[in-house]
Amino acid sequence: MDKFIIKGGRKLKGVVEISGSKNASLPILMATLLTDEPCVVSRVPDLRDIRTTIEILKELGKNVNYNNGVVTVRAKRKLKTAVSHDLVKQMRASFWVAGPLLARFKKAVIPLPGGCAIGVRPVDIHIKGFEKFGVKISMEKGNIVVKAKNLKPAKIILSFPSVGATLNLMMCASLINGTTVLENVAREPEVEDVIKALRSMGADIIIDEKGRIIIKGRAKLGGMNHTVIADRIETGTYILAAAATRGDVLLNNCAPEHNEILLDYLRDAGFNVEIDESSVRICCRSKKINPVNIKTAPFPGFATDLQAPWMSLMCLCAGSADVSEDIFENRFMHAPELIRMGANIVIDRNTAQIIGVKNFGPAVVMASDLRGGAALVIAGLCAKGKSEVERIYHIDRGYENMEKKLSALGASIKRFNPAA
């Protein structure tokens, strides 16, 4: 099983190119199930979750080619409406096939999805929305079975602005005759990118002045030619890695407006932040890091996916800081590993109370989820000495060529497989 070996204590310096968004690529690839016409999706990062999604599309009956960041999806045979457990267990986003399959075939059979163990993350918001469309839901042998004789448009108010439910319901509604209105929806940049992709297929979707998503269903959707937006979580992670190592890094081909709150907090923490239309430069202007409290929230609030990397930075602050997690109930699993590296953290329900230390100490630690793994890498980059981060298959789910990008910035980080 691969792990990272990191010799820390080096400031990151240089230029890093940001990849396309994982969290936009996945639902956009799922949206190709809405049509039999060819679809071309560009700037798709080479990630474990992307490869899993491609395998799901192939299993369902698509012909898929992935080459140099471009995914081409074509019809191969009549689509199946059931996905195997072996694929679905690898990531929770696999449940996004439900919306497109329901829209086209009025049926889908999907095992309960897997992925990072960062909380319950139930699909009940999806299911309650589908029921509004006239869908019957049942459980059969560990599978969620969704069926409908006919689908009807609906007005749906989400109980929480869930990104997954917003996307699933929106994709389904794009082929339901009539007008569907979704309220209290997620407004993340990835949702807007999926809307742009669906519009390229001919979908009639608008966001009104009240923030509602209004979909006028079409009888049929065409092909797609779409380029994915920059990955704001990868952007934020490298920004935080540069800050924690007191480095000087320019991030190219990103979307600074998608990380606005993070950049504001970094200024408060004492860093220089320079923004251009598609780039961000982060550099250290002070020897000390000011403590800054954060609380995760749906966009445009502080991203839950950046909570763990931010915690690594605050572990080095000159004072005390609180990190509150208001999205997922079990997303502090990286904290005990950071403590093994010398961090001073006390967890009180949904808040991590941090007292800053001068530096991390090298240690052997284990990634338990994707973003927590990134936090451990950042800690390892700061620690003077050799650290090892195990179970980096979690990290491979969301970061394209992490060790190569960090090495290009001057880090000493290598991938190692003890069994090889």
C-alpha positions, 0 to 999 in steps of 0.5 A: 500500500502506497505511502508518502515519505516526507523530509520536512522543513523546506519552504515551498517556493515556485509556481503550481498549475491547478487541475480541473475540479474533481467535484464538478467533473464527477457529476458532469460525467454522470450527466452524460447518462442523460443522452446517447449523443457524444459528450466531450469533457475537458480538464478532467483531473486524473484521480481515483474517483474519476477512474471509478466514475469512468468504470461506472459509466462503462458498466452501465453501457457507455463507451468511454475514452480518457486521454490527457485530461479529456473524457469522451463518452459515447453510446455503446449499447442500451444502458443498464439501470443497476450499478454493482456494489464493488464500484459504488462502495468506493465513493459516495458520489456514485449515487448521482447516477440515480437522477439521470437513470430515473429521468430516462428509464424511470428506474435505478438500483444502487447499493448504498454508497461508500467513500470517506468515513467522515460522517453519515452523509445520508441520501435522505435529502435526495430520496425525499426530493425524488418522492416529490417527482412521484418516485417510489423508494424501497430497499432490496438486498442492501440496494436502494431501488427507485422506481416511477410509472411517470415522473412529474415536475415539483416544487422541492425545498431542500431541508439542507443545501446539499450539493449532491441532492441539488445536482441529482434532482436537477439532472433528473428534472432536466428530462421531466416534462413541466417546470421544477423549482428547487429551493434552498439549494447548494450554490457552490461553484461546482453546481453552477458548472454542472448547470453550464454543462447541462445547458450545453446539452440543451437543458433549460435551467436558470437561477432566479433572483431568489437563488432558486433553480428553475428547470423546464424539462426537455423531452431529450438532451443532446451531446456536450462539449464542456471544460471543467472549472478549476478545483478550488479545494486543490487551490486552497490546499496548496495555498495553505501548504505554502502558508504553513511552510512560510513559503512563496507560491504562485498558483496559476489557472485557478479561480480566486473568487471561489476561495474568497473567504479563505484568502480573507482569513489568510490576510487576517492570519498575517500573509500577503495575498495577491490576486489576478484574474486566474492566479493567486500568490501567497507569501509570508510577511511575518514570522508569526501566524495570527490565530483566526477562528473559522466555522465551516458553512455552505458556499460562500462560507468556509469550505468543509473540505478545507477545514482539515488543511486549515487546522494544520496551519492553525496548529502553528499559530501564535496563540489559540484558535477554534475550528468549528465543523458545522457540515459533517459530524465526524470530520476531525479524524485527522486531529489525533494524527496531528497530535501525534506530530506535536499539535495541541488540540482538544475536541469539544463536540463540533469544535477543535480548540487549538493552542499553537506550537512552534512546529510539528515533529516528524512522525508516522501517521495515517490518512483516514480520509481525503482532506484529512490526508492533505492536512497530514501532508502539510504537517509533514512538510513543516516538520523538521525530519522524516515523516510518513503518511500512510493510506494515501489512496485516500489522497489519490481520490482528490489530488492529481499528482500531489507529490509531483506538484509539491516536489516542483515547489521544492518539497522533499516528498516521495511515493513509496510502496513497501510491497513493490 
